[in-house]
Amino acid sequence: MKLSKVEEQELKDWLRELDRFGIHFSHKIIAGYANDILEARNSSDTVGHTWIRKFMHQFPELKTVPSEKKDVLQNTAERDPVWLDRLFQILDIARNPPYNVKHWNMANMDEKGFLMGVP
């Protein structure tokens, strides 16, 4: 059994919310999150390439970014004052209702850099 319609809708809503903040994921990462949902309900099933294609076709408004392109975009954005201004606008949105994200929950760092508010 794959994701239910409700689970797919929740995943889509979450991805759209991240899109509002300018965060786009690769198909591989979206499939990973879908598999995490399946694992959380103790299912041994996993989603594959066919599922991600169907999911993206079902919700064409979702945007994904290839990993290589994302690295280039990130490097460019870090030097763009307009993008940096947008980043601080997004941080203000995250700190206020309805999100009320506290400052100690806002950073995530790995070997490629960091994304604010992404676990």
LINJO-V394694 format. One line per field, one symbol per residue. ss: DSSP state (@ for helix, = for strand, . for the rest). psi: psi as a letter, one per 20 degrees, with the letter a starting at -180 (. if undefined). Layout:
ss = ???
psi = ???
This chain:
ss = ....@@@@@@@@@@@@@@@@....=.@@@@@@@@@@@@@@........@@@@@@@@@@.....=..@@@@@@@@@@@...@@@@@@@@@@@@@@@.......@@@...==..==.....
psi = paqrhggggggggghhghhhjjpqrrhggghghghhgghhkkqiqqqahgghggghhhmiiqprpqgghggggggghijohgghghghgghgghirqiglpqhijiqppaiibqppjp.
